[in-house]
Amino acid sequence: MRSSAPTALATLLVAALTAPLALAQVPPGYYGSVDTSSAALLRSTLHAVIDDHQRIPYTGGGTDTWDVLEEAQEDPIDAGRILDVYRNASYPKAGGGNTNYNREHVWPNSYGFPIDTGSNYPYSDCHALWLSDDDYNALRENKPFRTCSASDDELVTLLNNGQGGGAGVYPGNSNWYGGNNASGRFEVWSGRRGDIARTLLYMDVRYEGGTHGGTGAAEPDLVLTDDGQLIANSQTGSNEAVAYMGDLSVLLAWHAQDPVDDFERDRNDAVFAYQGNRNPFVDHPEWVGVIYQGQSLSPQLTGSVTSIDLGVGGTLNFTLTAGAANAGRLYFLLGSATGTSPGLAFAPPIPLNYDAYMQLTLSSPNATILNSLAFLDGSGGATAQLPVPGGVFTHLAGAHLDHAYVVFDVPGPGTLLAASNPVGLDLVLAPPTSRLVINEIDYDQPNTDTAEFIEILNAGASAEPLAGWDVQLVNGANGAVYGTIGLASAGASLAAGEYLVIGAATLLTALPPATKSIAFANASDNVQNGAPDAVLLRRNGVVVDAVSYEGVMAGITEGATSAPTDSTTGSIGRFPNGVDTDENGADFVFTASSTPGAANAN
């Protein structure tokens, strides 16, 4: 890997972003042991990372949860104030005992861990504690998070930090609530509902029973559910081994509706600084879909073809399937001409080697590969195309290209999230399979050459489209092409056994009825008769048939000898009609009776 590869990727990524984006302060390697290949493995390996955190005393003489939370919810506009979770009110930092805000157990401690024994880890977990307006916290009590309606009670928010404000329209920017306790419902306002959802998802993965790895303290198994009876049964007044909270389906919807923002990232960083563990769903929101919704984080790439004939050309159509977990994210489809190993040592690794072709795909997004840099659609899919025009890149015959795409957390902090499998493409130059041949040539007549013609025959068994076909006239004295005549002007295709005659206008009038034809540009002297000269038949720039006459032309003459000379009335033609053994001297004979548009005679 060249050292400039990361620079090139980073440069293009930055160019793709439209605004500066804050990065969460995730230590390098923090999630290095996480396995995202399945929901079960992701959950278990993620639990191992965030488990066994440093407990902060709920209330104490030293640093306690008040200190952590006031730093974690600091008003971005004024460091001397906090921004509360439900009212979105800005209050002066006052610590414990103030009359404006208190500490809210987002997972109500009454569901599973009501008694603080000094070793009750969920009770003082600062990821799960939020500073809240006193009155709003009291009205929320221990209601599960559920969808409300316009007939429920409203708790308005204040306009602060560019969010909140307004009243009277459901849901608006307000909180809503109804009922009481486990049978009640509380709907968080739009600006913090995603934060609350990710908090409870953290609790569900962090607390899975067993004991703390450092202190040996018993920990509950906290489980999110939609089952209201299980939630109600968790309110026993005692610390329980298993407890439930919800509603899971609502929380998943809120997670999608309210993406992670800078306030939530900063809060995650602040709590991490004290507890030593992070809320992974703030750092990696895409993991929610894998664990709870059966989504895959393994982007798949498929291609429509595995090889393209450079003589004919074609298009490799890519299908990108990154899954709903990556919906709306930025992807970049890249290529390599030197294989997939060792690849690029990013995290995750990219299965492509850095080389000149990758430089090209990096520096010309959406040009070399169409739609190579864009955003995945709502299902995490996209399509892209690599067009290869026929006859242009024949010098690349034998090359192999690999392609893969990467997914970035954009919109978001810009993290490289995943890389797809590679898809290979062989560039080949197959022998022409067409049976179009130069069948007869009359290049010289006595006196003025007014009856010159070149006859093309489809000696194959099926029609041949004429697009991309042409005839070239080559001067043997210097190898220069002195004329090129496209065949598509004669019609869309040439049927099996059908003739196409290129000739002087006067000659074309005498052709058999319905014979396809193209008139020379001049009335006479269109085909040279020096020693030697040649006629080439090409498809998409690749020579399919060649005939030299009056001498051998290196690189053009088929076989060891040229076609015979046409110096009197008559023509040179293949005999038997249409035979092609790739030997000009054997395939062509001179005949005194020209037959333009018909089978050759000897």
C-alpha positions in Angstrom: 0.0 0.0 0.0 1.4 3.4 -0.9 1.5 5.9 1.9 -0.7 8.3 -0.1 -3.7 6.0 -0.1 -5.1 7.1 3.3 -4.5 10.7 2.3 -6.4 10.3 -1.0 -9.3 8.6 0.8 -9.4 11.2 3.5 -9.1 14.1 1.0 -12.1 12.8 -1.0 -14.1 12.1 2.0 -13.6 15.6 3.3 -14.5 17.0 -0.1 -17.7 15.0 0.0 -18.8 16.5 3.3 -20.8 19.7 3.2 -20.2 20.9 6.7 -17.8 20.3 9.6 -18.9 17.3 11.7 -18.0 16.6 15.3 -16.3 13.4 16.1 -17.0 11.4 19.2 -13.8 10.8 21.2 -13.7 7.0 20.8 -10.2 5.7 21.8 -8.5 3.8 19.0 -9.2 0.1 19.4 -12.0 0.5 21.9 -14.4 -1.5 19.8 -11.6 -3.6 18.2 -12.9 -6.9 19.7 -16.5 -6.3 18.5 -17.8 -8.9 16.0 -20.6 -7.5 13.8 -21.1 -10.6 11.7 -24.3 -11.6 13.5 -26.8 -10.1 16.0 -25.8 -12.7 18.7 -22.0 -12.1 18.3 -22.4 -8.3 18.1 -24.4 -8.3 21.3 -22.1 -10.6 23.3 -18.9 -9.0 22.2 -20.3 -5.5 22.7 -21.5 -6.4 26.2 -17.9 -7.6 27.0 -16.6 -4.2 26.0 -19.0 -2.0 28.0 -19.4 -4.3 31.0 -17.6 -3.8 34.4 -17.5 0.0 34.4 -16.2 2.1 37.2 -19.1 2.9 39.5 -19.7 6.5 40.4 -21.4 7.1 43.8 -25.0 8.2 43.5 -24.4 10.8 46.2 -21.2 11.3 48.1 -18.6 13.6 49.5 -16.3 13.3 46.5 -17.1 13.1 42.8 -20.6 11.7 42.5 -23.3 11.5 39.8 -24.2 15.2 40.2 -20.7 16.2 39.1 -20.7 13.9 36.1 -24.2 14.8 34.9 -23.6 18.5 35.2 -20.6 18.1 33.0 -22.3 15.7 30.7 -25.4 18.0 30.1 -23.6 21.3 30.1 -25.4 24.0 28.1 -23.4 24.3 24.8 -24.0 28.1 24.9 -23.1 28.6 28.6 -20.7 26.4 30.5 -22.2 27.6 33.8 -25.5 26.1 33.1 -27.1 22.7 32.2 -29.7 21.7 29.6 -32.3 19.4 31.0 -33.7 16.4 29.1 -37.5 16.9 29.0 -38.2 20.6 29.2 -35.1 21.6 27.3 -34.6 24.3 30.0 -31.3 25.9 30.7 -30.6 26.2 34.5 -27.6 27.4 36.4 -25.4 24.5 37.7 -26.4 24.1 41.3 -25.6 20.5 42.3 -27.7 18.4 44.7 -30.6 19.9 46.6 -31.6 22.6 44.0 -35.2 23.2 43.2 -34.9 23.4 39.4 -33.7 20.0 38.3 -33.0 16.5 39.7 -31.7 13.2 38.5 -34.0 11.1 36.3 -33.6 7.3 36.0 -34.6 6.9 32.4 -35.0 3.2 33.1 -37.0 3.7 36.3 -35.1 2.2 39.2 -38.5 0.9 40.5 -38.3 -1.7 37.6 -35.6 -4.0 38.9 -33.1 -2.1 41.0 -34.9 0.3 43.5 -32.5 -0.1 46.5 -29.1 1.6 46.3 -26.8 -0.7 48.3 -23.6 1.1 47.4 -22.9 -1.6 44.8 -26.0 -1.2 42.7 -24.4 -0.5 39.3 -27.5 0.4 37.2 -28.8 2.7 40.0 -25.8 5.1 39.6 -25.0 4.4 35.9 -24.5 7.9 34.5 -25.3 6.8 31.0 -28.8 6.0 32.3 -29.2 9.1 34.5 -30.3 12.4 33.0 -30.8 15.8 34.6 -34.5 16.7 34.3 -36.7 19.6 35.3 -38.2 18.6 38.8 -41.8 18.9 37.8 -41.4 17.1 34.5 -39.6 14.2 36.2 -42.4 13.9 38.7 -45.0 13.7 36.0 -43.0 11.2 34.0 -42.8 9.1 37.2 -42.2 5.5 36.0 -44.3 5.4 32.9 -43.0 3.3 30.1 -42.0 5.1 26.9 -45.0 4.8 24.5 -46.8 6.7 21.8 -49.4 9.1 23.0 -52.1 11.1 21.2 -53.4 14.6 21.0 -55.9 13.8 23.8 -53.1 13.1 26.3 -51.5 15.8 28.5 -48.8 18.0 27.1 -45.5 19.1 28.6 -44.0 21.8 26.4 -40.3 22.5 25.8 -38.4 25.7 25.7 -36.5 27.0 22.7 -32.8 26.5 23.6 -29.7 25.5 21.6 -31.8 25.7 18.4 -34.4 23.1 19.5 -37.7 23.0 21.3 -40.5 25.6 21.7 -44.1 25.8 20.6 -47.2 24.2 22.0 -50.7 22.9 21.3 -50.1 20.7 18.3 -49.4 17.0 18.6 -46.7 15.9 18.8 -44.9 19.2 17.9 -41.9 19.8 20.1 -43.6 18.7 23.3 -43.6 15.7 25.6 -47.0 14.0 26.1 -48.2 11.7 28.8 -51.2 9.8 30.1 -52.1 7.1 32.7 -50.0 6.1 35.6 -47.2 3.7 36.4 -46.6 0.6 34.2 -49.9 1.0 32.4 -49.2 4.7 31.6 -47.4 6.2 28.7 -44.8 8.9 28.2 -43.8 10.2 24.8 -40.5 12.2 24.7 -40.2 15.3 22.6 -38.6 15.0 19.1 -35.3 16.5 20.1 -34.4 14.0 22.8 -36.5 10.9 22.0 -33.5 9.3 20.1 -31.2 10.0 23.1 -33.6 8.3 25.5 -34.0 5.3 23.1 -30.3 4.8 22.9 -30.0 5.1 26.7 -32.4 2.2 27.2 -30.8 0.2 24.5 -27.5 0.6 26.3 -29.1 -0.6 29.5 -30.4 -3.7 27.7 -27.0 -4.7 26.5 -24.9 -3.5 29.4 -26.9 -5.4 32.1 -27.2 -9.1 31.3 -27.1 -10.6 34.8 -24.2 -12.2 36.5 -21.7 -10.3 38.6 -19.4 -7.3 38.1 -16.0 -8.5 36.9 -14.1 -6.2 39.2 -16.1 -6.1 42.4 -18.2 -9.3 42.2 -21.4 -7.3 42.9 -24.6 -9.0 41.5 -26.1 -7.2 38.5 -29.6 -7.6 37.1 -30.6 -8.8 33.6 -32.4 -5.8 32.2 -34.6 -6.6 29.2 -36.5 -4.3 26.8 -39.9 -5.6 25.8 -43.3 -4.6 24.4 -45.0 -6.9 27.0 -46.8 -4.5 29.5 -47.4 -7.3 32.0 -43.7 -8.1 32.2 -43.0 -4.5 32.8 -45.6 -4.3 35.6 -44.3 -7.4 37.2 -40.9 -5.9 37.5 -42.1 -3.4 40.0 -41.7 -5.4 43.2 -40.0 -3.0 45.6 -36.9 -5.2 45.6 -33.8 -5.6 43.5 -34.6 -8.3 41.0 -32.4 -10.7 39.0 -34.5 -9.9 35.9 -36.5 -6.8 35.1 -38.3 -5.4 32.1 -38.9 -1.9 30.5 -40.3 -0.7 27.3 -41.7 -0.3 24.8 -39.0 -1.7 22.6 -40.8 -1.1 19.3 -41.4 2.5 20.2 -37.8 3.0 21.3 -36.5 1.6 18.0 -38.8 4.0 16.1 -37.5 6.9 18.2 -33.9 5.8 17.5 -34.6 6.1 13.8 -36.5 9.4 14.1 -34.0 11.3 16.1 -30.4 10.6 15.0 -27.3 11.2 17.2 -26.3 14.8 17.5 -23.3 16.7 19.0 -25.0 17.1 22.4 -25.4 13.4 22.7 -21.9 12.7 21.5 -20.5 15.2 24.0 -22.5 13.6 26.8 -21.2 10.2 25.9 -17.6 11.5 26.0 -18.1 13.1 29.4 -19.6 10.0 31.0 -16.9 7.8 29.5 -14.2 10.0 31.1 -15.5 9.0 34.6 -17.0 5.5 34.1 -14.6 4.2 31.5 -17.3 2.8 29.3 -19.3 4.2 26.4 -22.8 4.0 25.0 -22.0 2.1 21.8 -25.3 3.1 20.2 -24.2 6.8 20.2 -20.9 5.9 18.6 -22.4 3.3 16.2 -26.1 3.8 15.7 -26.1 1.3 12.9 -25.6 -1.5 15.5 -29.1 -1.1 16.7 -30.5 -2.5 13.5 -28.2 -5.5 13.7 -29.0 -6.5 17.2 -32.7 -5.7 17.3 -34.0 -5.7 13.7 -32.2 -8.4 11.9 -30.2 -6.1 9.7 -26.8 -6.9 8.3 -23.7 -4.8 8.5 -21.9 -6.8 5.8 -22.3 -4.8 2.6 -22.6 -7.0 -0.5 -21.5 -6.1 -4.0 -22.6 -8.1 -7.1 -21.7 -7.6 -10.7 -23.7 -8.3 -13.9 -20.8 -9.8 -15.8 -17.4 -11.3 -14.9 -15.7 -10.5 -18.2 -15.9 -7.9 -21.0 -14.6 -8.4 -24.5 -12.6 -5.2 -25.3 -13.3 -5.6 -29.0 -17.0 -5.5 -28.5 -17.3 -3.5 -25.3 -19.9 -3.8 -22.6 -21.0 -2.5 -19.2 -20.4 -4.0 -15.8 -23.5 -3.1 -13.7 -22.9 -3.1 -10.0 -25.6 -3.8 -7.4 -24.8 -2.5 -3.9 -26.7 -4.0 -1.0 -25.6 -2.6 2.3 -28.8 -3.3 4.3 -31.2 -1.0 6.1 -28.7 -0.4 8.9 -26.7 1.7 6.3 -29.7 3.4 4.7 -28.9 7.0 3.6 -25.2 6.7 4.3 -22.3 7.7 2.0 -20.7 5.0 -0.1 -17.6 5.1 -2.4 -17.1 2.4 -5.1 -13.4 1.9 -5.8 -11.3 -0.3 -8.1 -7.9 -2.0 -8.2 -5.9 -3.6 -11.0 -3.4 -5.4 -8.8 -5.6 -7.6 -6.7 -7.3 -7.8 -3.3 -4.5 -8.8 -1.0 -3.0 -7.5 1.2 -5.6 -4.7 0.7 -5.8 -1.4 2.5 -5.2 -1.5 6.2 -8.0 0.6 7.4 -10.5 -0.4 10.1 -12.3 -2.2 8.7 -9.8 -3.3 6.0 -10.6 -2.6 2.4 -10.0 -5.7 0.1 -8.3 -3.7 -2.7 -4.7 -2.8 -3.4 -3.7 0.8 -3.9 -2.5 1.3 -7.5 -2.9 3.6 -10.6 -6.5 2.3 -11.2 -7.5 3.1 -7.6 -6.0 6.5 -8.0 -8.2 7.0 -11.1 -11.4 5.8 -9.3 -10.5 8.0 -6.4 -9.7 11.1 -8.4 -12.7 10.9 -10.8 -15.7 9.8 -8.8 -18.8 9.3 -10.9 -16.8 9.5 -14.1 -14.7 6.4 -14.6 -17.4 4.4 -12.6 -20.8 6.0 -12.9 -22.5 6.7 -9.6 -19.4 5.5 -7.7 -19.8 8.2 -4.9 -23.3 8.8 -3.7 -25.7 8.0 -0.8 -27.4 4.7 -0.4 -31.2 4.7 -0.7 -33.7 4.1 2.0 -33.1 0.3 2.0 -29.3 0.7 1.9 -29.0 -0.1 -1.8 -27.6 1.6 -4.9 -26.5 0.8 -8.4 -23.4 1.8 -10.4 -21.9 1.2 -13.8 -18.5 0.7 -15.4 -18.9 1.2 -19.2 -16.2 -0.2 -21.4 -16.5 1.1 -25.0 -15.5 -1.4 -27.7 -12.2 -1.1 -29.5 -10.8 1.7 -27.2 -8.9 -0.3 -24.6 -7.8 -3.3 -26.5 -4.2 -2.8 -25.1 -5.6 -3.8 -21.7 -6.4 -7.4 -22.9 -5.6 -9.9 -20.2 -6.0 -7.4 -17.3 -8.1 -8.2 -14.2 -9.9 -5.5 -12.2 -11.4 -5.8 -8.8 -14.0 -3.5 -7.3 -15.4 -3.0 -3.8 -17.2 -0.2 -1.9 -16.9 1.4 1.5 -19.6 2.9 3.6 -19.1 6.0 5.7 -21.1 7.3 8.7 -22.2 10.3 6.7 -24.5 12.0 7.6 -22.7 11.6 11.0 -19.2 11.9 12.2 -17.6 10.5 9.0 -16.4 7.2 10.4 -15.5 4.4 7.9 -18.1 1.8 8.9 -17.8 -1.1 6.5 -16.3 -2.5 3.3 -17.9 -4.8 0.8 -16.7 -8.0 -0.8 -14.7 -7.5 -4.0 -16.1 -8.3 -7.4 -13.7 -9.2 -10.2 -13.8 -8.4 -13.9 -11.6 -9.9 -16.6 -10.8 -7.8 -19.7 -10.4 -10.1 -22.7 -10.0 -9.7 -26.4 -11.8 -12.7 -27.9 -11.2 -13.8 -31.5 -14.0 -12.3 -33.6 -17.0 -14.6 -33.8 -18.7 -12.7 -36.6 -18.7 -14.1 -40.2 -18.7 -10.8 -42.0 -16.0 -11.0 -44.6 -14.5 -8.9 -47.5 -15.8 -11.1 -50.3 -15.0 -9.3 -53.5 -13.0 -6.3 -54.6 -12.7 -4.5 -58.0 -10.0 -1.9 -57.5 -8.9 -1.3 -61.1 -10.5 -1.0 -64.5 -9.1 -0.1 -67.9 -8.8 3.6 -68.3 -10.7 5.6 -65.6 -11.8 3.6 -62.5 -15.5 4.3 -62.5 -16.7 0.8 -61.5 -14.7 0.1 -58.3 -16.5 -1.7 -55.5 -15.9 -3.6 -52.3 -18.4 -6.3 -51.4 -19.1 -7.5 -47.8 -20.8 -10.8 -47.2 -22.4 -12.1 -44.1 -21.2 -15.7 -44.3 -22.6 -16.6 -40.9 -25.8 -18.2 -39.8 -27.5 -15.2 -38.2 -27.9 -11.5 -38.8 -25.1 -9.1 -37.7 -25.9 -5.6 -36.4 -23.9 -3.1 -38.4 -23.3 -0.6 -35.7 -19.6 -0.2 -35.0 -18.5 -1.8 -38.3 -16.4 0.0 -40.9 -14.1 -0.5 -43.9 -10.7 1.1 -44.0 -8.5 1.7 -47.0 -4.8 1.4 -46.4 -2.0 2.8 -48.5 0.8 0.2 -48.7 3.5 2.8 -49.4 3.3 4.3 -46.0 0.7 2.4 -44.0 -1.6 5.4 -43.8 -5.4 5.0 -43.8 -6.7 7.0 -46.7 -10.4 6.2 -46.3 -12.9 5.0 -43.6 -16.4 4.0 -44.5 -19.0 3.2 -41.8 -21.4 0.4 -42.6 -24.3 1.3 -40.4 -25.5 3.8 -43.0 -26.6 0.8 -45.1 -29.0 -0.4 -42.5 -29.4 -1.8 -39.0 -28.0 -5.2 -39.8 -26.9 -7.6 -42.5 -28.8 -10.9 -42.7 -27.2 -14.3 -43.0 -26.1 -14.7 -46.7 -26.8 -11.0 -47.5 -24.4 -8.8 -49.4 -23.4 -5.1 -48.8 -21.7 -3.3 -51.7 -19.7 -0.2 -51.4 -19.2 1.3 -54.9 -19.4 4.1 -57.4 -22.9 5.5 -57.8 -23.2 4.3 -61.4 -22.4 0.7 -60.4 -24.9 0.7 -57.5 -27.8 1.2 -59.9 -27.1 -2.2 -61.5 -27.0 -4.2 -58.3 -29.6 -7.0 -57.7 -32.8 -5.7 -56.2 -32.8 -4.9 -52.4 -29.0 -5.2 -52.2 -27.7 -3.0 -49.4 -25.2 -0.5 -50.6 -23.1 2.6 -49.8 -21.9 5.0 -52.5 -18.3 6.1 -52.7 -17.6 9.7 -52.1 -16.2 10.2 -55.6 -17.4 9.1 -59.1 -14.0 7.4 -59.8 -10.6 6.5 -58.3 -11.8 5.7 -54.8 -9.7 2.6 -54.3 -5.9 2.8 -54.8 -4.1 0.3 -57.0 -0.5 0.8 -56.1 1.8 -2.0 -55.0 0.7 -3.0 -52.4 -2.5 -1.7 -50.9 -5.1 -3.2 -48.6 -8.7 -3.2 -47.4 -9.6 -3.8 -43.7 -13.0 -4.8 -42.2 -13.3 -3.7 -38.6 -15.8 -4.0 -35.7 -15.5 -1.4 -33.0 -12.0 -0.6 -34.1 -10.8 -4.2 -34.1 -9.7 -5.8 -37.4 -11.9 -8.7 -38.2 -10.8 -9.3 -41.9 -8.0 -8.0 -44.0 -7.1 -8.3 -47.7 -3.9 -7.0 -49.3 -3.4 -7.0 -53.0 -0.4 -6.6 -55.3 2.0 -7.5 -52.5 2.3 -8.5 -48.8 1.8 -5.9 -46.1 3.3 -6.8 -42.8 0.7 -7.0 -40.0 -2.1 -6.8 -42.5 -1.8 -9.6 -45.0 -3.5 -12.8 -43.9 -1.1 -15.6 -44.6 2.1 -15.7 -46.5 0.9 -14.3 -49.9 -1.4 -11.5 -51.0 -4.5 -11.7 -53.1 -4.0 -11.8 -56.8 -3.7 -8.7 -59.0 -6.7 -7.1 -60.7 -5.2 -5.3 -63.7 -7.9 -5.8 -66.3 -11.7 -6.1 -66.5 -12.8 -8.3 -63.6 -12.3 -8.5 -59.8 -10.7 -10.5 -57.1 -13.0 -12.6 -54.9 -13.2 -15.4 -52.5 -13.8 -18.8 -54.1 -15.6 -20.8 -53.2 -17.9 -17.9 -52.3 -17.3 -16.7 -48.7 -14.5 -19.1 -47.9 -12.1 -17.7 -45.3 -9.0 -19.7 -44.3 -7.0 -16.6 -43.3 -4.8 -17.0 -46.3 -5.3 -14.1 -48.8 -3.4 -15.9 -51.5 -5.4 -19.1 -51.2 -8.9 -17.6 -50.5 -9.0 -15.1 -53.4 -8.9 -15.7 -57.1 -9.1 -13.3 -60.1 -12.2 -13.6 -62.2 -13.1 -11.8 -65.4 -16.7 -11.7 -64.4 -17.4 -9.3 -61.5 -20.5 -10.2 -59.4 -21.3 -7.3 -57.0 -24.2 -8.3 -54.7 -24.1 -11.9 -55.8 -22.1 -15.1 -55.3 -18.6 -15.1 -56.8 -17.8 -17.1 -60.0 -14.5 -18.5 -61.0 
